Amino acid sequence: MTQQGKVAVIRSDLDIVIARTLARDTAKALGFGAIDQARIATAVSELARNIFLYAGSGSVNIRDIERNGRRGIEIVCEDKGPGIPDLDLVMRDGYSTSRGMGMGLPGAKRLMDDFEIKSKEGEGTTITCRKWRT
């Protein structure tokens, strides 16, 4: 695995667009096809939007990875917000705290190959997701 990545600090709507573009550009540079580039960018957009809406600020770290001869992209989204009290509930399709369609976290999970979420009330949330090149 490589150590360095590209970081987008999330503090505004514009930062969400920056994170999405950074993810798409990184995926393209790694040789992902157009459909996977769009999937990765959409997942990052959803995750960055959640950081902005629920924590106010945080970061999206995007890096290329290699594991067992496979190359991919890893995205780590972190915030120091209020945390998520019920992970099972927020990962349920249709659940929403913002009167949206409730596709955010479950949708982002479906778009990626690996998806891990860790959250502690009062301390924040970290979501790590990966997409592997086929």
N, C-alpha and C positions, 0 to 999 in steps of 0.2 A: 504494500500500500504506500502511496505517496503521502507525505506529511503536509505539504503546502496546499492551500486552497484559495479560493476567492471568497471574500466576505462582503455581504451587503448588510449594512446596519439599517434596521427597520424603525422609522420614526414617523413616517408619513405615507400617504397614498402613492406618492412618486417613488418612494423606496420599494414599494411592492412591485412596480413596473421594472425598476432597476434589477431587483432580485430575479424576476421572471426572465428578463433579457440575458442576464448573466448565466442563468441555468441553461437557456436555449443555446447560447453561444458556446458554452462549455460542452454541452452534449454534441453539438455539431462538430466541434474540434476533435472530439473523441470518436467520431465516425458513426454516431447514431443516425438512423434514417429520419426523414421528416416527421413521420407519425410518432416515433418515440421522442423526438425533440419536442413536439407539441404536448405529449403526455407529461414529460418532465417539467416543462414550463408551466403547464396548468396546475400540476401538483404543488410546485413552488409558489405559485400565485396564491393558491388556497391557504397554504401554510403561513406565508408571509402576511396575508390578510388577517388570519387569526391572531398572529402576534400583535398586529396593530390594533385590532378591535378589542381584544381581551386583556392584553398586557401593556399596551401603549408603546412599548419598544422592545427590541431584541435584535437577534442577528440570524442570518442565513449564511451558513458556510458551505460552499460547493467545491468538491474536489474530485479528481479522478482517482480511482482505486483499481487494484489488481488483486485477485484472490484465486488461487488454484489455476493460474493461467488465463483467467477471464478478466476482461477489462470492463469497467463500469464507472458510474458516477454516484457519489454519495452526497447527500444533502443533510446537514444537521441544522435544525431550527431550534433556537434557544431563547427563552425569555425568563425574566425574574418576576413574572406577574403573579396573580392570585393562585395559580395552579388549577387543576381540574379535579373536583371532588369525586366524580364518578366516571372513570374511564369507560366502563362498559356502556354506560348511557350515551356518552358523546360519540361512541363508535357505532351506534345504532343508526341505520338508514332512516332518514326522516326526522331525526331529532335535531332541534335547532334552538339556540338561545337568542338568536338575533332575528327571528321571524323570517329567516331565509328558507331555502329549500332543504336544508339539512344535509347537503351533499359534501360539505367541507372535508372533514377528516376521513369518513368512510370513502368518499370519492378519491381523495389523494392516495389512500391506501390501495385502492383498486388500480390506480394508474402506475404504481411502482411495483417492483418485484419483492422488496423487503420493506417492512414498515414497523418501527418500534417506537413506542411512546412511553415516556416516564414523566410523572408529574407528582408534585408534592404540594399540598395546600399551603399557601403562604410563602412558597419558595420558588415556584415557577415550573416550567414545562420544557422538556427536550424531546424533540421528535427526530429520529434518524431514519432516513429512507434511502434505498438504493435501486438503481436500474442497471441491469447487466446487458451488455451488448450481445446480440445473438449472432 
